Amino acid sequence: MRPASSASRSAWTSRRTSVRSRIVAKKSGTVVLQEPVKRRGVADPGAVGYARLIDAAHALMIVVSEDGVRGAERWLKRTGLRTDGRFQGLLQALLNAIPRTKAKGGVRPTGSGGPG
């Protein structure tokens, strides 16, 4: 139920937005990264800009999952992030943060669903 007063409504909206924009969630005494699709409000692939680079990265992940690589290429061109060094650095850091395991024929990210 929404509060009646203007000030209360503003605080309620602010808390609601804050919950949507969280990057991590508490889970069993630890924190886990939110899945990009759960942050769609601030990581909207159709947005003109993003408050944080992680929001843009999550938007890109949503585009890849829904529209594939071609869609991601179009999104990168439209947003101008294809040549943004800070964005490229963030994507590299995110890739480097994925735990890797040895598997037959090479190395793969943990939990990738592949054999091994």
N, CA, C and O atoms as CSV, one atom per row, in Angstrom:
chain,resi,resn,atom,element,x,y,z
A,1,MET,N,N,0.832,-1.169,0.000
A,1,MET,CA,C,0.000,0.000,0.000
A,1,MET,C,C,0.883,1.240,0.000
A,1,MET,O,O,1.825,1.321,0.787
A,2,ARG,N,N,0.601,2.191,-0.853
A,2,ARG,CA,C,1.386,3.413,-0.973
A,2,ARG,C,C,0.990,4.430,0.094
A,2,ARG,O,O,-0.190,4.572,0.413
A,3,PRO,N,N,1.993,5.145,0.650
A,3,PRO,CA,C,1.694,6.204,1.612
A,3,PRO,C,C,0.919,7.334,0.952
A,3,PRO,O,O,1.023,7.546,-0.257
A,4,ALA,N,N,0.134,8.067,1.757
A,4,ALA,CA,C,-0.736,9.117,1.237
A,4,ALA,C,C,-0.011,10.432,0.967
A,4,ALA,O,O,-0.266,11.070,-0.054
A,5,SER,N,N,0.876,10.845,1.849
A,5,SER,CA,C,1.491,12.166,1.691
A,5,SER,C,C,2.542,12.166,0.597
A,5,SER,O,O,3.108,11.130,0.246
A,6,SER,N,N,2.786,13.356,0.067
A,6,SER,CA,C,3.770,13.521,-0.997
A,6,SER,C,C,5.167,13.131,-0.538
A,6,SER,O,O,5.890,12.451,-1.266
A,7,ALA,N,N,5.554,13.551,0.659
A,7,ALA,CA,C,6.892,13.221,1.190
A,7,ALA,C,C,7.022,11.723,1.414
A,7,ALA,O,O,8.055,11.130,1.104
A,8,SER,N,N,5.970,11.111,1.953
A,8,SER,CA,C,5.998,9.669,2.185
A,8,SER,C,C,6.051,8.909,0.871
A,8,SER,O,O,6.755,7.906,0.754
A,9,ARG,N,N,5.298,9.392,-0.129
A,9,ARG,CA,C,5.305,8.763,-1.448
A,9,ARG,C,C,6.691,8.815,-2.052
A,9,ARG,O,O,7.150,7.836,-2.642
A,10,SER,N,N,7.368,9.953,-1.911
A,10,SER,CA,C,8.709,10.124,-2.444
A,10,SER,C,C,9.687,9.158,-1.777
A,10,SER,O,O,10.512,8.541,-2.450
A,11,ALA,N,N,9.592,9.029,-0.450
A,11,ALA,CA,C,10.472,8.105,0.281
A,11,ALA,C,C,10.192,6.668,-0.134
A,11,ALA,O,O,11.121,5.878,-0.300
A,12,TRP,N,N,8.906,6.319,-0.305
A,12,TRP,CA,C,8.541,4.970,-0.717
A,12,TRP,C,C,9.113,4.661,-2.097
A,12,TRP,O,O,9.678,3.590,-2.320
A,13,THR,N,N,8.961,5.612,-3.022
A,13,THR,CA,C,9.479,5.437,-4.383
A,13,THR,C,C,10.990,5.295,-4.366
A,13,THR,O,O,11.548,4.482,-5.102
A,14,SER,N,N,11.658,6.087,-3.525
A,14,SER,CA,C,13.107,6.028,-3.417
A,14,SER,C,C,13.560,4.661,-2.910
A,14,SER,O,O,14.509,4.088,-3.444
A,15,ARG,N,N,12.887,4.133,-1.881
A,15,ARG,CA,C,13.242,2.807,-1.358
A,15,ARG,C,C,13.007,1.739,-2.409
A,15,ARG,O,O,13.821,0.829,-2.571
A,16,ARG,N,N,11.893,1.849,-3.125
A,16,ARG,CA,C,11.558,0.863,-4.155
A,16,ARG,C,C,12.616,0.878,-5.268
A,16,ARG,O,O,13.067,-0.178,-5.712
A,17,THR,N,N,13.001,2.057,-5.708
A,17,THR,CA,C,14.045,2.182,-6.729
A,17,THR,C,C,15.360,1.627,-6.213
A,17,THR,O,O,16.080,0.950,-6.947
A,18,SER,N,N,15.682,1.908,-4.953
A,18,SER,CA,C,16.913,1.426,-4.350
A,18,SER,C,C,16.953,-0.096,-4.341
A,18,SER,O,O,17.989,-0.692,-4.633
A,19,VAL,N,N,15.827,-0.729,-4.006
A,19,VAL,CA,C,15.766,-2.189,-3.993
A,19,VAL,C,C,16.010,-2.732,-5.391
A,19,VAL,O,O,16.734,-3.714,-5.554
A,20,ARG,N,N,15.412,-2.103,-6.408
A,20,ARG,CA,C,15.561,-2.555,-7.780
A,20,ARG,C,C,16.990,-2.380,-8.290
A,20,ARG,O,O,17.459,-3.165,-9.113
A,21,SER,N,N,17.679,-1.349,-7.800
A,21,SER,CA,C,19.000,-1.059,-8.332
A,21,SER,C,C,20.114,-1.787,-7.602
A,21,SER,O,O,21.278,-1.682,-7.989
A,22,ARG,N,N,19.778,-2.519,-6.557
A,22,ARG,CA,C,20.818,-3.241,-5.819
A,22,ARG,C,C,21.558,-4.206,-6.726
A,22,ARG,O,O,20.978,-4.875,-7.581
A,23,ILE,N,N,22.840,-4.247,-6.509
A,23,ILE,CA,C,23.680,-5.133,-7.308
A,23,ILE,C,C,23.840,-6.476,-6.622
A,23,ILE,O,O,24.023,-7.496,-7.286
A,24,VAL,N,N,23.772,-6.485,-5.298
A,24,VAL,CA,C,23.890,-7.724,-4.533
A,24,VAL,C,C,22.645,-7.926,-3.693
A,24,VAL,O,O,21.916,-6.982,-3.389
A,25,ALA,N,N,22.417,-9.179,-3.325
A,25,ALA,CA,C,21.297,-9.532,-2.460
A,25,ALA,C,C,21.819,-10.419,-1.338
A,25,ALA,O,O,22.738,-11.212,-1.543
A,26,LYS,N,N,21.236,-10.284,-0.160
A,26,LYS,CA,C,21.608,-11.139,0.967
A,26,LYS,C,C,21.005,-12.516,0.741
A,26,LYS,O,O,19.864,-12.656,0.302
A,27,LYS,N,N,21.807,-13.528,1.056
A,27,LYS,CA,C,21.317,-14.897,0.901
A,27,LYS,C,C,22.074,-15.797,1.869
A,27,LYS,O,O,23.280,-15.996,1.724
A,28,SER,N,N,21.379,-16.331,2.838
A,28,SER,CA,C,21.953,-17.266,3.808
A,28,SER,C,C,23.248,-16.748,4.443
A,28,SER,O,O,24.239,-17.476,4.497
A,29,GLY,N,N,23.251,-15.528,4.914
A,29,GLY,CA,C,24.419,-14.984,5.596
A,29,GLY,C,C,25.530,-14.524,4.670
A,29,GLY,O,O,26.590,-14.109,5.138
A,30,THR,N,N,25.312,-14.590,3.382
A,30,THR,CA,C,26.298,-14.116,2.407
A,30,THR,C,C,25.592,-13.159,1.453
A,30,THR,O,O,24.397,-12.896,1.587
A,31,VAL,N,N,26.327,-12.659,0.517
A,31,VAL,CA,C,25.705,-11.856,-0.530
A,31,VAL,C,C,25.990,-12.506,-1.875
A,31,VAL,O,O,27.038,-13.120,-2.078
A,32,VAL,N,N,25.049,-12.361,-2.778
A,32,VAL,CA,C,25.205,-12.894,-4.136
A,32,VAL,C,C,24.907,-11.768,-5.120
A,32,VAL,O,O,24.096,-10.886,-4.836
A,33,LEU,N,N,25.555,-11.802,-6.257
A,33,LEU,CA,C,25.275,-10.821,-7.292
A,33,LEU,C,C,23.885,-11.070,-7.860
A,33,LEU,O,O,23.502,-12.210,-8.123
A,34,GLN,N,N,23.146,-10.002,-8.042
A,34,GLN,CA,C,21.820,-10.113,-8.650
A,34,GLN,C,C,21.979,-10.485,-10.124
A,34,GLN,O,O,22.919,-10.054,-10.792
A,35,GLU,N,N,21.061,-11.276,-10.601
A,35,GLU,CA,C,21.047,-11.591,-12.025
A,35,GLU,C,C,20.625,-10.335,-12.786
A,35,GLU,O,O,19.770,-9.585,-12.315
A,36,PRO,N,N,21.216,-10.101,-13.955
A,36,PRO,CA,C,20.877,-8.895,-14.718
A,36,PRO,C,C,19.378,-8.715,-14.942
A,36,PRO,O,O,18.876,-7.595,-14.847
A,37,VAL,N,N,18.668,-9.779,-15.233
A,37,VAL,CA,C,17.236,-9.663,-15.522
A,37,VAL,C,C,16.461,-9.162,-14.296
A,37,VAL,O,O,15.411,-8.538,-14.449
A,38,LYS,N,N,16.959,-9.424,-13.097
A,38,LYS,CA,C,16.301,-8.944,-11.884
A,38,LYS,C,C,16.571,-7.465,-11.649
A,38,LYS,O,O,15.972,-6.866,-10.756
A,39,ARG,N,N,17.467,-6.862,-12.437
A,39,ARG,CA,C,17.799,-5.446,-12.322
A,39,ARG,C,C,17.318,-4.678,-13.550
A,39,ARG,O,O,17.782,-3.567,-13.809
A,40,ARG,N,N,16.401,-5.259,-14.299
A,40,ARG,CA,C,15.955,-4.676,-15.559
A,40,ARG,C,C,15.495,-3.226,-15.412
A,40,ARG,O,O,15.632,-2.451,-16.358
A,41,GLY,N,N,14.965,-2.844,-14.281
A,41,GLY,CA,C,14.521,-1.464,-14.086
A,41,GLY,C,C,15.631,-0.447,-14.315
A,41,GLY,O,O,15.417,0.572,-14.971
A,42,VAL,N,N,16.821,-0.722,-13.772
A,42,VAL,CA,C,17.953,0.200,-13.946
A,42,VAL,C,C,18.894,-0.278,-15.048
A,42,VAL,O,O,19.764,0.468,-15.496
A,43,ALA,N,N,18.719,-1.503,-15.473
A,43,ALA,CA,C,19.548,-2.071,-16.539
A,43,ALA,C,C,18.689,-2.322,-17.771
A,43,ALA,O,O,18.786,-3.376,-18.400
A,44,ASP,N,N,17.852,-1.356,-18.112
A,44,ASP,CA,C,16.942,-1.473,-19.244
A,44,ASP,C,C,17.712,-1.316,-20.554
A,44,ASP,O,O,18.304,-0.264,-20.794
A,45,PRO,N,N,17.713,-2.343,-21.403
A,45,PRO,CA,C,18.449,-2.244,-22.665
A,45,PRO,C,C,17.990,-1.092,-23.557
A,45,PRO,O,O,18.747,-0.654,-24.422
A,46,GLY,N,N,16.783,-0.599,-23.369
A,46,GLY,CA,C,16.277,0.492,-24.187
A,46,GLY,C,C,16.612,1.880,-23.644
A,46,GLY,O,O,16.253,2.887,-24.255
A,47,ALA,N,N,17.291,1.941,-22.512
A,47,ALA,CA,C,17.610,3.234,-21.893
A,47,ALA,C,C,18.563,4.041,-22.769
A,47,ALA,O,O,19.326,3.494,-23.564
A,48,VAL,N,N,18.492,5.351,-22.596
A,48,VAL,CA,C,19.376,6.259,-23.338
A,48,VAL,C,C,20.760,6.294,-22.699
A,48,VAL,O,O,21.761,6.428,-23.402
A,49,GLY,N,N,20.826,6.174,-21.381
A,49,GLY,CA,C,22.090,6.193,-20.655
A,49,GLY,C,C,21.954,5.422,-19.351
A,49,GLY,O,O,20.859,4.986,-18.993
A,50,TYR,N,N,23.054,5.256,-18.646
A,50,TYR,CA,C,23.060,4.469,-17.418
A,50,TYR,C,C,23.797,5.219,-16.324
A,50,TYR,O,O,24.825,5.849,-16.574
A,51,ALA,N,N,23.261,5.148,-15.097
A,51,ALA,CA,C,23.863,5.839,-13.962
A,51,ALA,C,C,25.209,5.212,-13.592
A,51,ALA,O,O,26.126,5.907,-13.156
A,52,ARG,N,N,25.318,3.899,-13.770
A,52,ARG,CA,C,26.551,3.180,-13.430
A,52,ARG,C,C,26.918,2.238,-14.575
A,52,ARG,O,O,26.040,1.726,-15.270
A,53,LEU,N,N,28.194,2.018,-14.763
A,53,LEU,CA,C,28.643,1.115,-15.829
A,53,LEU,C,C,28.125,-0.308,-15.620
A,53,LEU,O,O,27.847,-1.012,-16.592
A,54,ILE,N,N,27.992,-0.738,-14.366
A,54,ILE,CA,C,27.489,-2.091,-14.118
A,54,ILE,C,C,26.057,-2.225,-14.623
A,54,ILE,O,O,25.651,-3.309,-15.042
A,55,ASP,N,N,25.285,-1.138,-14.590
A,55,ASP,CA,C,23.926,-1.174,-15.130
A,55,ASP,C,C,23.977,-1.409,-16.641
A,55,ASP,O,O,23.175,-2.169,-17.183
A,56,ALA,N,N,24.916,-0.756,-17.310
A,56,ALA,CA,C,25.083,-0.941,-18.759
A,56,ALA,C,C,25.542,-2.366,-19.066
A,56,ALA,O,O,25.080,-2.973,-20.031
A,57,ALA,N,N,26.446,-2.896,-18.248
A,57,ALA,CA,C,26.916,-4.274,-18.460
A,57,ALA,C,C,25.759,-5.253,-18.291
A,57,ALA,O,O,25.625,-6.201,-19.066
A,58,HIS,N,N,24.929,-5.026,-17.283
A,58,HIS,CA,C,23.778,-5.904,-17.085
A,58,HIS,C,C,22.788,-5.764,-18.236
A,58,HIS,O,O,22.188,-6.754,-18.655
A,59,ALA,N,N,22.609,-4.550,-18.752
A,59,ALA,CA,C,21.735,-4.354,-19.913
A,59,ALA,C,C,22.270,-5.147,-21.104
A,59,ALA,O,O,21.502,-5.779,-21.829
A,60,LEU,N,N,23.583,-5.111,-21.302
A,60,LEU,CA,C,24.195,-5.873,-22.393
A,60,LEU,C,C,23.953,-7.370,-22.214
A,60,LEU,O,O,23.674,-8.069,-23.188
A,61,MET,N,N,24.057,-7.868,-20.986
A,61,MET,CA,C,23.811,-9.292,-20.728
A,61,MET,C,C,22.367,-9.659,-21.044
A,61,MET,O,O,22.100,-10.748,-21.552
A,62,ILE,N,N,21.440,-8.763,-20.748
A,62,ILE,CA,C,20.031,-9.006,-21.072
A,62,ILE,C,C,19.857,-9.065,-22.590
A,62,ILE,O,O,19.157,-9.939,-23.102
A,63,VAL,N,N,20.491,-8.139,-23.310
A,63,VAL,CA,C,20.401,-8.113,-24.770
A,63,VAL,C,C,20.960,-9.408,-25.351
A,63,VAL,O,O,20.347,-10.001,-26.239
A,64,VAL,N,N,22.115,-9.852,-24.861
A,64,VAL,CA,C,22.722,-11.089,-25.368
A,64,VAL,C,C,21.778,-12.264,-25.145
A,64,VAL,O,O,21.595,-13.092,-26.037
A,65,SER,N,N,21.174,-12.342,-23.949
A,65,SER,CA,C,20.298,-13.485,-23.664
A,65,SER,C,C,19.015,-13.447,-24.485
A,65,SER,O,O,18.458,-14.496,-24.808
A,66,GLU,N,N,18.538,-12.251,-24.825
A,66,GLU,CA,C,17.277,-12.142,-25.558
A,66,GLU,C,C,17.449,-12.027,-27.069
A,66,GLU,O,O,16.629,-12.551,-27.823
A,67,ASP,N,N,18.503,-11.348,-27.521
A,67,ASP,CA,C,18.663,-11.057,-28.950
A,67,ASP,C,C,19.943,-11.614,-29.557
A,67,ASP,O,O,20.181,-11.443,-30.753
A,68,GLY,N,N,20.771,-12.279,-28.756
A,68,GLY,CA,C,21.985,-12.890,-29.274
A,68,GLY,C,C,23.089,-11.881,-29.563
A,68,GLY,O,O,22.991,-10.704,-29.218
A,69,VAL,N,N,24.128,-12.371,-30.200
A,69,VAL,CA,C,25.316,-11.569,-30.478
A,69,VAL,C,C,25.011,-10.418,-31.429
A,69,VAL,O,O,25.507,-9.310,-31.227
A,70,ARG,N,N,24.218,-10.651,-32.444
A,70,ARG,CA,C,23.875,-9.578,-33.401
A,70,ARG,C,C,23.151,-8.434,-32.680
A,70,ARG,O,O,23.438,-7.262,-32.921
A,71,GLY,N,N,22.224,-8.780,-31.809
A,71,GLY,CA,C,21.520,-7.765,-31.038
A,71,GLY,C,C,22.472,-6.997,-30.137
A,71,GLY,O,O,22.343,-5.784,-29.975
A,72,ALA,N,N,23.435,-7.713,-29.548
A,72,ALA,CA,C,24.423,-7.068,-28.683
A,72,ALA,C,C,25.296,-6.098,-29.489
A,72,ALA,O,O,25.624,-5.011,-29.014
A,73,GLU,N,N,25.663,-6.495,-30.698
A,73,GLU,CA,C,26.464,-5.600,-31.551
A,73,GLU,C,C,25.687,-4.327,-31.880
A,73,GLU,O,O,26.245,-3.230,-31.855
A,74,ARG,N,N,24.404,-4.476,-32.186
A,74,ARG,CA,C,23.573,-3.292,-32.461
A,74,ARG,C,C,23.454,-2.409,-31.214
A,74,ARG,O,O,23.537,-1.184,-31.307
A,75,TRP,N,N,23.257,-3.035,-30.047
A,75,TRP,CA,C,23.126,-2.297,-28.800
A,75,TRP,C,C,24.412,-1.531,-28.485
A,75,TRP,O,O,24.362,-0.364,-28.095
A,76,LEU,N,N,25.557,-2.184,-28.652
A,76,LEU,CA,C,26.840,-1.526,-28.388
A,76,LEU,C,C,27.045,-0.317,-29.302
A,76,LEU,O,O,27.541,0.724,-28.871
A,77,LYS,N,N,26.657,-0.470,-30.565
A,77,LYS,CA,C,26.795,0.643,-31.510
A,77,LYS,C,C,25.851,1.787,-31.135
A,77,LYS,O,O,26.249,2.952,-31.143
A,78,ARG,N,N,24.598,1.452,-30.805
A,78,ARG,CA,C,23.599,2.465,-30.457
A,78,ARG,C,C,23.993,3.247,-29.209
A,78,ARG,O,O,23.808,4.463,-29.154
A,79,THR,N,N,24.533,2.561,-28.212
A,79,THR,CA,C,24.870,3.215,-26.945
A,79,THR,C,C,26.227,3.914,-26.981
A,79,THR,O,O,26.527,4.737,-26.116
A,80,GLY,N,N,27.045,3.588,-27.981
A,80,GLY,CA,C,28.381,4.184,-28.045
A,80,GLY,C,C,29.364,3.528,-27.091
A,80,GLY,O,O,30.470,4.035,-26.902
A,81,LEU,N,N,28.982,2.408,-26.485
A,81,LEU,CA,C,29.858,1.755,-25.513
A,81,LEU,C,C,30.867,0.803,-26.150
A,81,LEU,O,O,31.769,0.308,-25.474
A,82,ARG,N,N,30.719,0.550,-27.435
A,82,ARG,CA,C,31.638,-0.350,-28.129
A,82,ARG,C,C,33.086,0.123,-27.986
A,82,ARG,O,O,33.995,-0.697,-27.851
A,83,THR,N,N,33.304,1.428,-28.014
A,83,THR,CA,C,34.665,1.969,-27.968
A,83,THR,C,C,34.987,2.654,-26.642
A,83,THR,O,O,36.015,3.322,-26.528
A,84,ASP,N,N,34.125,2.498,-25.646
A,84,ASP,CA,C,34.346,3.112,-24.335
A,84,ASP,C,C,35.340,2.262,-23.538
A,84,ASP,O,O,35.038,1.127,-23.168
A,85,GLY,N,N,36.510,2.810,-23.280
A,85,GLY,CA,C,37.567,2.077,-22.581
A,85,GLY,C,C,37.179,1.651,-21.174
A,85,GLY,O,O,37.556,0.568,-20.726
A,86,ARG,N,N,36.431,2.492,-20.476
A,86,ARG,CA,C,35.993,2.130,-19.122
A,86,ARG,C,C,35.039,0.943,-19.167
A,86,ARG,O,O,35.114,0.046,-18.328
A,87,PHE,N,N,34.141,0.942,-20.151
A,87,PHE,CA,C,33.182,-0.156,-20.283
A,87,PHE,C,C,33.917,-1.444,-20.664
A,87,PHE,O,O,33.624,-2.511,-20.124
A,88,GLN,N,N,34.859,-1.344,-21.580
A,88,GLN,CA,C,35.644,-2.515,-21.964
A,88,GLN,C,C,36.411,-3.071,-20.771
A,88,GLN,O,O,36.508,-4.286,-20.599
A,89,GLY,N,N,36.962,-2.166,-19.938
A,89,GLY,CA,C,37.680,-2.588,-18.736
A,89,GLY,C,C,36.771,-3.308,-17.755
A,89,GLY,O,O,37.164,-4.304,-17.147
A,90,LEU,N,N,35.545,-2.797,-17.602
A,90,LEU,CA,C,34.592,-3.448,-16.714
A,90,LEU,C,C,34.252,-4.845,-17.223
A,90,LEU,O,O,34.235,-5.801,-16.448
A,91,LEU,N,N,33.984,-4.967,-18.515
A,91,LEU,CA,C,33.652,-6.290,-19.071
A,91,LEU,C,C,34.812,-7.258,-18.877
A,91,LEU,O,O,34.595,-8.427,-18.558
A,92,GLN,N,N,36.044,-6.784,-19.065
A,92,GLN,CA,C,37.212,-7.639,-18.858
A,92,GLN,C,C,37.310,-8.063,-17.391
A,92,GLN,O,O,37.592,-9.225,-17.100
A,93,ALA,N,N,37.080,-7.132,-16.474
A,93,ALA,CA,C,37.128,-7.451,-15.042
A,93,ALA,C,C,36.044,-8.465,-14.677
A,93,ALA,O,O,36.291,-9.380,-13.891
A,94,LEU,N,N,34.855,-8.307,-15.240
A,94,LEU,CA,C,33.778,-9.261,-14.968
A,94,LEU,C,C,34.142,-10.653,-15.475
A,94,LEU,O,O,33.889,-11.652,-14.800
A,95,LEU,N,N,34.733,-10.713,-16.660
A,95,LEU,CA,C,35.156,-12.013,-17.197
A,95,LEU,C,C,36.249,-12.630,-16.344
A,95,LEU,O,O,36.250,-13.839,-16.108
A,96,ASN,N,N,37.184,-11.802,-15.878
A,96,ASN,CA,C,38.274,-12.303,-15.039
A,96,ASN,C,C,37.773,-12.786,-13.680
A,96,ASN,O,O,38.423,-13.620,-13.049
A,97,ALA,N,N,36.645,-12.284,-13.223
A,97,ALA,CA,C,36.111,-12.654,-11.912
A,97,ALA,C,C,35.397,-14.003,-11.918
A,97,ALA,O,O,35.128,-14.563,-10.855
A,98,ILE,N,N,35.090,-14.526,-13.095
A,98,ILE,CA,C,34.394,-15.812,-13.181
A,98,ILE,C,C,35.374,-16.918,-12.823
A,98,ILE,O,O,36.417,-17.049,-13.463
A,99,PRO,N,N,35.051,-17.730,-11.793
A,99,PRO,CA,C,35.940,-18.840,-11.442
A,99,PRO,C,C,36.058,-19.814,-12.610
A,99,PRO,O,O,35.082,-20.071,-13.315
A,100,ARG,N,N,37.218,-20.334,-12.802
A,100,ARG,CA,C,37.467,-21.260,-13.910
A,100,ARG,C,C,37.828,-22.636,-13.359
A,100,ARG,O,O,38.419,-22.757,-12.286
A,101,THR,N,N,37.467,-23.657,-14.107
A,101,THR,CA,C,37.834,-25.022,-13.752
A,101,THR,C,C,38.467,-25.667,-14.969
A,101,THR,O,O,38.168,-25.313,-16.109
A,102,LYS,N,N,39.346,-26.618,-14.705
A,102,LYS,CA,C,39.948,-27.348,-15.817
A,102,LYS,C,C,38.965,-28.415,-16.278
A,102,LYS,O,O,38.334,-29.094,-15.468
A,103,ALA,N,N,38.850,-28.546,-17.583
A,103,ALA,CA,C,37.968,-29.547,-18.177
A,103,ALA,C,C,38.696,-30.163,-19.362
A,103,ALA,O,O,39.694,-29.625,-19.841
A,104,LYS,N,N,38.190,-31.284,-19.823
A,104,LYS,CA,C,38.781,-31.892,-21.015
A,104,LYS,C,C,38.792,-30.887,-22.135
A,104,LYS,O,O,37.765,-30.282,-22.444
A,105,GLY,N,N,39.934,-30.701,-22.743
A,105,GLY,CA,C,40.028,-29.813,-23.888
A,105,GLY,C,C,40.202,-28.350,-23.534
A,105,GLY,O,O,40.158,-27.505,-24.428
A,106,GLY,N,N,40.400,-28.013,-22.260
A,106,GLY,CA,C,40.646,-26.614,-21.939
A,106,GLY,C,C,40.059,-26.180,-20.614
A,106,GLY,O,O,39.776,-26.995,-19.735
A,107,VAL,N,N,39.885,-24.890,-20.496
A,107,VAL,CA,C,39.376,-24.297,-19.270
A,107,VAL,C,C,37.999,-23.702,-19.560
A,107,VAL,O,O,37.785,-23.113,-20.619
A,108,ARG,N,N,37.075,-23.856,-18.623
A,108,ARG,CA,C,35.749,-23.283,-18.800
A,108,ARG,C,C,35.306,-22.635,-17.492
A,108,ARG,O,O,35.800,-22.989,-16.422
A,109,PRO,N,N,34.376,-21.687,-17.579
A,109,PRO,CA,C,33.844,-21.073,-16.359
A,109,PRO,C,C,33.129,-22.111,-15.506
A,109,PRO,O,O,32.467,-22.999,-16.043
A,110,THR,N,N,33.251,-22.015,-14.192
A,110,THR,CA,C,32.536,-22.890,-13.276
A,110,THR,C,C,31.048,-22.707,-13.485
A,110,THR,O,O,30.567,-21.586,-13.651
A,111,GLY,N,N,30.321,-23.811,-13.476
A,111,GLY,CA,C,28.862,-23.734,-13.580
A,111,GLY,C,C,28.362,-23.414,-14.975
A,111,GLY,O,O,27.221,-22.978,-15.128
A,112,SER,N,N,29.192,-23.620,-16.009
A,112,SER,CA,C,28.756,-23.293,-17.358
A,112,SER,C,C,27.840,-24.349,-17.951
A,112,SER,O,O,27.317,-24.182,-19.053
A,113,GLY,N,N,27.650,-25.437,-17.215
A,113,GLY,CA,C,26.723,-26.448,-17.692
A,113,GLY,C,C,27.344,-27.427,-18.660
A,113,GLY,O,O,26.666,-28.337,-19.137
A,114,GLY,N,N,28.604,-27.264,-18.957
A,114,GLY,CA,C,29.289,-28.174,-19.872
A,114,GLY,C,C,29.698,-29.445,-19.171
A,114,GLY,O,O,29.550,-29.561,-17.954
A,115,PRO,N,N,30.213,-30.405,-19.925
A,115,PRO,CA,C,30.655,-31.662,-19.328
A,115,PRO,C,C,31.865,-31.451,-18.439
A,115,PRO,O,O,32.633,-30.508,-18.624
A,116,GLY,N,N,32.023,-32.336,-17.479
A,116,GLY,CA,C,33.240,-32.283,-16.665
A,116,GLY,C,C,32.943,-31.957,-15.317
A,116,GLY,O,O,33.850,-31.869,-14.490
